[in-house]
């Protein structure tokens, strides 16, 4: 959500802002059968042309409440 949506983009240039890339951490969640969601409205507010890393599901703000209720553990960024 928010600026965290930029963490799921292919081709991150995190060195440009002197920050580590989150791509490895997000893709590693596949190994643990974790689910990664990206709030589409938040991402499109920041970028129009996007390519997401493979294990990310785009969702709307309307859906996020349901997802949080369905899971025992939720981490947001």
N, CA, C and O of each residue as an XYZ file, in Angstrom:
308
protein
N       0.835     -1.171      0.000
C       0.000      0.000      0.000
C       0.884      1.241      0.000
O       2.040      1.186      0.420
N       0.354      2.325     -0.458
C       1.121      3.565     -0.506
C       2.404      3.412     -1.306
O       2.421      2.755     -2.346
N       3.478      4.021     -0.818
C       4.771      3.922     -1.510
C       5.327      2.503     -1.491
O       6.203      2.177     -2.292
N       4.833      1.654     -0.594
C       5.270      0.259     -0.553
C       4.955     -0.486     -1.830
O       5.573     -1.513     -2.113
N       3.995      0.014     -2.616
C       3.652     -0.649     -3.871
C       4.836     -0.659     -4.837
O       4.910     -1.516     -5.717
N       5.743      0.269     -4.680
C       6.916      0.319     -5.565
C       7.853     -0.857     -5.321
O       8.727     -1.126     -6.145
N       7.689     -1.553     -4.217
C       8.536     -2.696     -3.878
C       8.276     -3.918     -4.741
O       9.075     -4.855     -4.729
N       7.188     -3.935     -5.484
C       6.836     -5.122     -6.260
C       7.076     -4.938     -7.755
O       6.573     -5.716     -8.565
N       7.837     -3.919     -8.121
C       8.103     -3.648     -9.526
C       9.349     -4.361    -10.024
O      10.349     -4.464     -9.314
N       9.275     -4.848    -11.247
C      10.443     -5.407    -11.909
C      11.394     -4.251    -12.232
O      10.942     -3.158    -12.572
N      12.692     -4.480    -12.129
C      13.682     -3.486    -12.539
C      13.861     -2.341    -11.563
O      14.162     -1.219    -11.970
N      13.682     -2.608    -10.297
C      13.891     -1.559     -9.302
C      15.321     -1.048     -9.380
O      16.261     -1.826     -9.545
N      15.476      0.249     -9.262
C      16.807      0.856     -9.217
C      16.984      1.477     -7.840
O      17.083      2.695     -7.693
N      17.019      0.624     -6.856
C      17.040      1.093     -5.473
C      18.323      1.834     -5.106
O      18.329      2.634     -4.170
N      19.388      1.582     -5.820
C      20.645      2.289     -5.526
C      20.511      3.783     -5.789
O      21.222      4.592     -5.193
N      19.594      4.145     -6.684
C      19.384      5.555     -6.997
C      18.893      6.335     -5.785
O      19.113      7.543     -5.687
N      18.230      5.647     -4.865
C      17.768      6.312     -3.641
C      18.493      5.773     -2.406
O      18.073      5.997     -1.271
N      19.586      5.060     -2.656
C      20.433      4.520     -1.593
C      19.648      3.637     -0.614
O      19.786      3.753      0.604
N      18.818      2.752     -1.186
C      18.026      1.818     -0.397
C      18.192      0.422     -0.982
O      18.446      0.283     -2.179
N      18.054     -0.604     -0.168
C      18.137     -1.964     -0.704
C      16.873     -2.302     -1.511
O      15.795     -1.766     -1.253
N      17.030     -3.189     -2.478
C      15.887     -3.658     -3.254
C      15.105     -4.677     -2.436
O      15.682     -5.465     -1.687
N      13.800     -4.651     -2.588
C      12.937     -5.604     -1.897
C      12.554     -6.787     -2.772
O      11.832     -7.675     -2.318
N      13.018     -6.820     -4.006
C      12.608     -7.861     -4.944
C      12.923     -9.251     -4.404
O      12.063    -10.131     -4.441
N      14.130     -9.467     -3.906
C      14.499    -10.793     -3.395
C      13.603    -11.205     -2.232
O      13.151    -12.348     -2.177
N      13.345    -10.296     -1.312
C      12.509    -10.613     -0.157
C      11.089    -10.951     -0.592
O      10.488    -11.888     -0.067
N      10.551    -10.205     -1.538
C       9.187    -10.445     -1.992
C       9.100    -11.756     -2.759
O       8.146    -12.511     -2.574
N      10.071    -12.043     -3.612
C      10.030    -13.295     -4.368
C      10.306    -14.498     -3.470
O       9.818    -15.591     -3.753
N      11.073    -14.326     -2.396
C      11.319    -15.421     -1.456
C      10.046    -15.890     -0.763
O       9.979    -17.029     -0.301
N       9.056    -15.045     -0.687
C       7.792    -15.437     -0.057
C       7.135    -16.606     -0.781
O       6.360    -17.346     -0.175
N       7.429    -16.783     -2.057
C       6.926    -17.946     -2.800
C       7.383    -19.251     -2.151
O       6.627    -20.221     -2.092
N       8.622    -19.269     -1.667
C       9.170    -20.473     -1.034
C       8.389    -20.858      0.221
O       8.347    -22.029      0.597
N       7.779    -19.878      0.859
C       7.011    -20.112      2.080
C       5.506    -20.123      1.817
O       4.697    -20.083      2.744
N       5.155    -20.178      0.550
C       3.758    -20.155      0.111
C       3.021    -18.924      0.638
O       1.822    -18.971      0.915
N       3.761    -17.826      0.771
C       3.160    -16.561      1.180
C       2.495    -15.879     -0.004
O       2.850    -16.118     -1.158
N       1.540    -15.040      0.296
C       0.837    -14.307     -0.749
C       1.246    -12.843     -0.677
O       1.389    -12.279      0.407
N       1.432    -12.240     -1.839
C       1.813    -10.831     -1.920
C       0.733    -10.108     -2.709
O       0.398    -10.489     -3.830
N       0.198     -9.061     -2.100
C      -0.837     -8.265     -2.737
C      -0.343     -6.840     -2.920
O       0.442     -6.332     -2.119
N      -0.806     -6.214     -3.969
C      -0.475     -4.820     -4.247
C      -1.781     -4.079     -4.505
O      -2.601     -4.521     -5.309
N      -1.971     -2.969     -3.834
C      -3.187     -2.185     -4.033
C      -3.029     -1.369     -5.311
O      -2.237     -0.430     -5.390
N      -3.811     -1.764     -6.299
C      -3.672     -1.197     -7.640
C      -3.847      0.319     -7.668
O      -3.092      1.008     -8.355
N      -4.814      0.845     -6.945
C      -5.036      2.298     -6.955
C      -3.801      3.049     -6.473
O      -3.450      4.092     -7.025
N      -3.135      2.515     -5.434
C      -1.950      3.174     -4.895
C      -0.790      3.141     -5.887
O      -0.069      4.127     -6.043
N      -0.614      2.005     -6.554
C       0.480      1.899     -7.514
C       0.231      2.786     -8.730
O       1.139      3.484     -9.181
N      -0.969      2.767     -9.256
C      -1.287      3.573    -10.445
C      -1.243      5.074    -10.149
O      -1.075      5.883    -11.061
N      -1.394      5.441     -8.885
C      -1.240      6.837     -8.480
C       0.208      7.293     -8.682
O       0.473      8.476     -8.895
N       1.134      6.343     -8.612
C       2.560      6.645     -8.712
C       3.127      6.396    -10.104
O       4.012      7.127    -10.548
N       2.628      5.371    -10.799
C       3.138      4.991    -12.123
C       2.001      4.531    -13.013
O       0.981      4.036    -12.533
N       2.186      4.700    -14.316
C       1.174      4.191    -15.249
C       1.636      2.895    -15.911
O       0.900      1.908    -15.923
N       2.834      2.894    -16.452
C       3.375      1.684    -17.085
C       4.097      0.872    -16.024
O       5.102      1.311    -15.466
N       3.573     -0.314    -15.753
C       4.145     -1.113    -14.675
C       4.331     -2.555    -15.111
O       3.579     -3.084    -15.930
N       5.351     -3.174    -14.542
C       5.566     -4.612    -14.688
C       5.876     -5.130    -13.289
O       6.861     -4.732    -12.668
N       5.020     -6.023    -12.807
C       5.170     -6.547    -11.454
C       6.006     -7.811    -11.439
O       6.037     -8.552    -12.421
N       6.690     -8.063    -10.321
C       7.367     -9.338    -10.161
C       6.307    -10.436    -10.122
O       5.135    -10.161     -9.864
N       6.706    -11.653    -10.373
C       5.778    -12.728    -10.725
C       4.743    -13.136     -9.678
O       3.645    -13.536    -10.063
N       5.022    -13.060     -8.414
C       4.100    -13.622     -7.424
C       3.178    -12.592     -6.774
O       2.678    -12.818     -5.672
N       2.949    -11.470     -7.443
C       2.161    -10.382     -6.863
C       0.758    -10.355     -7.451
O       0.574    -10.453     -8.664
N      -0.228    -10.223     -6.571
C      -1.617    -10.135     -6.999
C      -2.110     -8.703     -6.807
O      -2.022     -8.153     -5.710
N      -2.626     -8.104     -7.872
C      -3.182     -6.760     -7.788
C      -4.585     -6.848     -7.193
O      -5.391     -7.684     -7.600
N      -4.865     -5.985     -6.234
C      -6.184     -5.945     -5.608
C      -6.616     -4.486     -5.440
O      -5.821     -3.564     -5.619
N      -7.873     -4.303     -5.098
C      -8.388     -2.953     -4.855
C      -8.464     -2.702     -3.347
O      -8.368     -3.632     -2.547
N      -8.636     -1.445     -2.978
C      -8.815     -1.100     -1.571
C     -10.049     -1.785     -1.005
O     -10.088     -2.122      0.178
N     -11.052     -1.990     -1.843
C     -12.271     -2.660     -1.378
C     -11.984     -4.079     -0.892
O     -12.656     -4.566      0.017
N     -11.013     -4.735     -1.475
C     -10.705     -6.137     -1.164
C      -9.774     -6.292      0.036
O      -9.766     -7.353      0.661
N      -8.999     -5.278      0.372
C      -7.962     -5.422      1.401
C      -8.535     -5.807      2.767
O      -7.930     -6.612      3.474
N      -9.668     -5.260      3.146
C     -10.267     -5.609      4.435
C     -10.611     -7.083      4.530
O     -10.404     -7.714      5.567
N     -11.141     -7.631      3.438
C     -11.474     -9.054      3.399
C     -10.223     -9.909      3.548
O     -10.232    -10.904      4.273
N      -9.169     -9.533      2.879
C      -7.920    -10.297      2.932
C      -7.352    -10.293      4.343
O      -6.907    -11.331      4.835
N      -7.363     -9.151      4.993
C      -6.833     -9.067      6.354
C      -7.636     -9.964      7.290
O      -7.059    -10.636      8.146
N      -8.940     -9.982      7.141
C      -9.788    -10.831      7.985
C      -9.561    -12.317      7.727
O      -9.735    -13.133      8.633
N      -9.172    -12.685      6.489
C      -8.986    -14.089      6.111
C      -7.671    -14.681      6.612
O      -7.521    -15.902      6.626
N      -6.717    -13.849      7.021
C      -5.379    -14.329      7.361
C      -5.040    -14.091      8.832
O      -5.505    -13.129      9.444
N      -4.225    -14.982      9.382
C      -3.771    -14.859     10.753
C      -2.615    -13.857     10.886
O      -2.467    -13.212     11.924
N      -1.807    -13.731      9.844
C      -0.640    -12.855      9.880
C      -0.631    -11.978      8.641
O      -0.709    -12.477      7.519
N      -0.538    -10.677      8.846
C      -0.502     -9.727      7.743
C       0.615     -8.730      8.026
O       0.698     -8.179      9.124
N       1.467     -8.500      7.041
C       2.507     -7.494      7.145
C       2.299     -6.503      6.018
O       2.137     -6.898      4.864
N       2.302     -5.225      6.340
C       2.127     -4.210      5.301
C       3.381     -3.371      5.175
O       4.101     -3.143      6.147
N       3.624     -2.921      3.971
C       4.696     -1.940      3.730
C       4.409     -1.232      2.449
O       5.175     -0.360      2.040
